[in-house]
Amino acid sequence: LAQAVVDSGALEALVLCLEEFDPSVKEAAAWALGYIASHTPELAQAVVDSGALEALVLCLEEFDPSVKEAAAWALGYIASHTPELAQAVVD
């Protein structure tokens, strides 16, 4: 399913959802991106390539703790695969 989401081109839409005003939309998008990234290094790289990192980092500054938690998990999933992906998260 994660590969199907990537193949459909939906990652960009999920990244745009991270910029929405509604915290529940941001939270759902961050969880979705994290779940996609959790499967394989290639899927995690696709999430990075979609431009999600900057938006996820900005979500860490949100007032809503649920948004912060989802963004932190997503970043952790991305970083967990390879040293290069971990460095991308840190940078």
N, CA, C and O of each residue as an XYZ file, in Angstrom:
364
protein
N       0.828     -1.199      0.000
C       0.000      0.000      0.000
C       0.866      1.255      0.000
O       0.562      2.218     -0.704
N       1.935      1.250      0.778
C       2.812      2.422      0.821
C       3.390      2.705     -0.560
O       3.458      3.857     -0.989
N       3.804      1.653     -1.248
C       4.348      1.834     -2.599
C       3.276      2.366     -3.545
O       3.569      3.178     -4.422
N       2.052      1.918     -3.374
C       0.957      2.396     -4.220
C       0.701      3.888     -4.004
O       0.408      4.614     -4.954
N       0.810      4.338     -2.768
C       0.638      5.765     -2.475
C       1.718      6.573     -3.185
O       1.434      7.605     -3.792
N       2.959      6.095     -3.105
C       4.064      6.782     -3.774
C       3.848      6.769     -5.282
O       3.992      7.797     -5.944
N       3.504      5.605     -5.822
C       3.313      5.467     -7.266
C       2.185      6.352     -7.794
O       2.214      6.778     -8.948
N       1.204      6.622     -6.956
C       0.066      7.445     -7.387
C       0.389      8.932     -7.400
O      -0.397      9.735     -7.903
N       1.541      9.302     -6.850
C       1.912     10.719     -6.797
C       1.303     11.472     -5.629
O       1.270     12.702     -5.634
N       0.822     10.751     -4.633
C       0.118     11.382     -3.518
C       1.032     12.018     -2.474
O       0.554     12.751     -1.608
N       2.333     11.754     -2.539
C       3.217     12.318     -1.516
C       3.169     13.842     -1.500
O       3.165     14.453     -0.432
N       3.132     14.448     -2.667
C       3.096     15.910     -2.728
C       1.837     16.458     -2.052
O       1.886     17.484     -1.373
N       0.717     15.772     -2.241
C      -0.528     16.193     -1.595
C      -0.422     16.065     -0.078
O      -0.919     16.917      0.658
N       0.222     15.005      0.381
C       0.410     14.844      1.830
C       1.300     15.942      2.391
O       1.049     16.453      3.482
N       2.333     16.302      1.651
C       3.210     17.400      2.101
C       2.413     18.697      2.183
O       2.573     19.456      3.139
N       1.567     18.962      1.207
C       0.725     20.162      1.252
C      -0.208     20.144      2.465
O      -0.499     21.194      3.038
N      -0.670     18.969      2.850
C      -1.529     18.859      4.034
C      -0.799     19.259      5.314
O      -1.427     19.691      6.280
N       0.525     19.115      5.320
C       1.299     19.530      6.494
C       1.272     21.045      6.682
O       1.624     21.545      7.751
N       0.860     21.769      5.656
C       0.805     23.231      5.717
C      -0.608     23.750      5.999
O      -0.821     24.961      6.059
N      -1.564     22.852      6.170
C      -2.947     23.239      6.440
C      -3.072     23.872      7.824
O      -2.230     23.658      8.696
N      -4.128     24.650      8.010
C      -4.386     25.286      9.302
C      -4.873     24.273     10.334
O      -4.504     24.347     11.506
N      -5.690     23.342      9.903
C      -6.323     22.373     10.807
C      -5.288     21.385     11.344
O      -4.687     20.647     10.564
N      -5.069     21.356     12.663
C      -4.074     20.448     13.234
C      -4.361     18.979     12.955
O      -3.424     18.191     12.827
N      -5.628     18.587     12.856
C      -5.933     17.175     12.613
C      -5.496     16.756     11.203
O      -5.119     15.603     10.990
N      -5.546     17.676     10.251
C      -5.076     17.385      8.892
C      -3.560     17.217      8.901
O      -3.021     16.297      8.287
N      -2.879     18.123      9.609
C      -1.413     18.030      9.722
C      -0.999     16.722     10.376
O      -0.079     16.046      9.914
N      -1.679     16.375     11.446
C      -1.352     15.148     12.170
C      -1.535     13.921     11.281
O      -0.662     13.053     11.234
N      -2.652     13.844     10.585
C      -2.919     12.694      9.722
C      -1.879     12.594      8.598
O      -1.420     11.500      8.270
N      -1.515     13.724      8.019
C      -0.517     13.720      6.947
C       0.846     13.284      7.467
O       1.549     12.523      6.802
N       1.221     13.756      8.645
C       2.516     13.374      9.222
C       2.554     11.879      9.523
O       3.557     11.217      9.257
N       1.462     11.343     10.078
C       1.420      9.900     10.340
C       1.516      9.119      9.034
O       2.245      8.130      8.951
N       0.781      9.561      8.012
C       0.808      8.862      6.732
C       2.214      8.860      6.139
O       2.691      7.827      5.670
N       2.871     10.007      6.159
C       4.239     10.086      5.633
C       5.184      9.204      6.439
O       6.062      8.551      5.874
N       5.006      9.185      7.750
C       5.842      8.339      8.599
C       5.635      6.862      8.320
O       6.597      6.097      8.247
N       4.388      6.464      8.164
C       4.117      5.057      7.870
C       4.701      4.658      6.523
O       5.238      3.560      6.382
N       4.603      5.531      5.539
C       5.195      5.243      4.233
C       6.706      5.100      4.380
O       7.298      4.152      3.865
N       7.321      6.036      5.077
C       8.778      6.025      5.240
C       9.272      4.843      6.058
O      10.433      4.452      5.933
N       8.429      4.275      6.881
C       8.873      3.212      7.788
C       9.188      1.901      7.072
O       9.911      1.068      7.618
N       8.666      1.701      5.875
C       8.769      0.396      5.220
C      10.142      0.059      4.662
O      10.688     -1.003      4.964
N      10.700      0.935      3.865
C      11.984      0.637      3.209
C      12.787      1.920      3.061
O      12.224      3.014      3.102
N      14.098      1.795      2.890
C      14.898      2.998      2.624
C      14.447      3.716      1.349
O      14.506      4.943      1.279
N      14.000      2.964      0.348
C      13.567      3.584     -0.905
C      12.297      4.421     -0.704
O      12.163      5.506     -1.269
N      11.383      3.910      0.094
C      10.173      4.682      0.374
C      10.495      5.892      1.247
O       9.922      6.965      1.060
N      11.403      5.720      2.193
C      11.825      6.860      3.012
C      12.471      7.931      2.129
O      12.238      9.124      2.324
N      13.272      7.506      1.169
C      13.903      8.463      0.255
C      12.846      9.170     -0.594
O      12.983     10.357     -0.889
N      11.807      8.457     -0.984
C      10.724      9.082     -1.747
C      10.032     10.168     -0.924
O       9.661     11.215     -1.455
N       9.862      9.914      0.366
C       9.268     10.925      1.248
C      10.185     12.147      1.318
O       9.716     13.283      1.244
N      11.478     11.917      1.459
C      12.438     13.027      1.485
C      12.383     13.790      0.164
O      12.340     15.020      0.153
N      12.384     13.062     -0.940
C      12.382     13.685     -2.264
C      11.106     14.490     -2.531
O      11.099     15.378     -3.383
N      10.045     14.184     -1.814
C       8.787     14.907     -1.992
C       8.810     16.279     -1.327
O       7.889     17.076     -1.509
N       9.863     16.555     -0.554
C       9.959     17.835      0.136
C       9.362     17.823      1.524
O       9.090     18.882      2.090
N       9.155     16.651      2.082
C       8.470     16.542      3.372
C       9.313     16.975      4.560
O       8.764     17.392      5.579
N      10.636     16.886      4.454
C      11.467     17.134      5.643
C      11.236     18.515      6.248
O      11.000     18.635      7.450
N      11.302     19.543      5.431
C      11.145     20.903      5.955
C       9.777     21.082      6.619
O       9.676     21.666      7.698
N       8.741     20.580      5.973
C       7.396     20.708      6.534
C       7.247     19.917      7.827
O       6.589     20.375      8.761
N       7.857     18.725      7.890
C       7.797     17.941      9.131
C       8.537     18.634     10.263
O       8.069     18.641     11.401
N       9.680     19.213      9.957
C      10.435     19.947     10.994
C       9.610     21.135     11.496
O       9.583     21.405     12.697
N       8.944     21.835     10.594
C       8.091     22.954     11.015
C       6.943     22.470     11.903
O       6.512     23.187     12.805
N       6.453     21.271     11.653
C       5.382     20.714     12.490
C       5.844     20.465     13.926
O       5.021     20.406     14.839
N       7.144     20.319     14.128
C       7.661     20.147     15.492
C       7.448     21.403     16.323
O       7.487     21.341     17.552
N       7.226     22.533     15.680
C       7.019     23.805     16.374
C       5.541     24.119     16.602
O       5.211     25.168     17.155
N       4.655     23.226     16.183
C       3.216     23.433     16.342
C       2.820     23.431     17.818
O       3.499     22.840     18.657
N       1.715     24.100     18.113
C       1.180     24.114     19.474
C       0.602     22.754     19.852
O       0.757     22.300     20.985
N      -0.057     22.115     18.907
C      -0.757     20.851     19.171
C       0.251     19.715     19.382
O       1.034     19.414     18.481
N       0.241     19.086     20.550
C       1.212     18.012     20.817
C       1.034     16.787     19.914
O       1.994     16.057     19.667
N      -0.183     16.558     19.422
C      -0.399     15.420     18.527
C       0.308     15.618     17.190
O       0.818     14.664     16.603
N       0.337     16.846     16.720
C       1.048     17.163     15.478
C       2.546     16.978     15.690
O       3.236     16.395     14.854
N       3.038     17.482     16.816
C       4.465     17.329     17.139
C       4.857     15.860     17.200
O       5.884     15.464     16.649
N       4.043     15.057     17.864
C       4.344     13.635     18.010
C       4.388     12.932     16.656
O       5.313     12.168     16.380
N       3.396     13.189     15.818
C       3.345     12.547     14.510
C       4.538     12.954     13.652
O       5.112     12.119     12.953
N       4.911     14.220     13.699
C       6.060     14.697     12.932
C       7.356     14.074     13.445
O       8.215     13.683     12.655
N       7.495     13.984     14.749
C       8.699     13.385     15.329
C       8.823     11.911     14.934
O       9.911     11.446     14.595
N       7.714     11.185     14.980
C       7.735      9.784     14.562
C       8.118      9.655     13.093
O       8.924      8.799     12.727
N       7.536     10.513     12.251
C       7.841     10.457     10.816
C       9.328     10.709     10.576
O       9.962      9.993      9.802
N       9.878     11.711     11.230
C      11.306     12.001     11.074
C      12.160     10.841     11.585
O      13.192     10.518     10.997
N      11.734     10.229     12.659
C      12.455      9.074     13.187
C      12.434      7.893     12.239
O      13.443      7.210     12.064
N      11.284      7.652     11.627
C      11.200      6.561     10.642
C      12.120      6.827      9.458
O      12.795      5.918      8.974
N      12.146      8.057      8.997
C      13.015      8.404      7.867
C      14.473      8.164      8.247
O      15.225      7.549      7.491
N      14.863      8.648      9.411
C      16.264      8.576      9.836
C      16.714      7.160     10.172
O      17.914      6.889     10.210
N      15.793      6.274     10.409
C      16.156      4.942     10.908
C      16.766      4.014      9.858
O      17.343      2.987     10.216
N      16.655      4.341      8.604
C      17.064      3.411      7.551
C      18.548      3.422      7.211
O      19.183      2.368      7.169
N      19.099      4.591      6.972
C      20.499      4.677      6.529
C      21.156      5.904      7.147
O      20.468      6.844      7.545
N      22.479      5.899      7.228
C      23.177      7.100      7.720
C      22.886      8.327      6.848
O      22.821      9.446      7.358
N      22.713      8.125      5.551
C      22.448      9.256      4.662
C      21.075      9.864      4.927
O      20.916     11.085      4.914
N      20.102      9.021      5.164
C      18.769      9.550      5.497
C      18.772     10.217      6.865
O      18.118     11.241      7.063
N      19.505      9.637      7.808
C      19.613     10.279      9.123
C      20.254     11.650      9.001
O      19.830     12.601      9.658
N      21.266     11.753      8.166
C      21.930     13.048      7.970
C      20.990     14.033      7.307
O      21.008     15.218      7.643
N      20.174     13.578      6.382
C      19.205     14.459      5.729
C      18.221     15.044      6.747
O      17.838     16.210      6.646
N      17.819     14.235      7.721
C      16.915     14.711      8.757
C      17.616     15.742      9.639
O      17.020     16.755     10.004
N      18.848     15.494      9.972
C      19.604     16.406     10.839
C      19.876     17.729     10.128
O      19.804     18.802     10.728
N      20.186     17.631      8.850
C      20.506     18.858      8.098
C      19.276     19.719      7.951
O      19.341     20.791      7.350
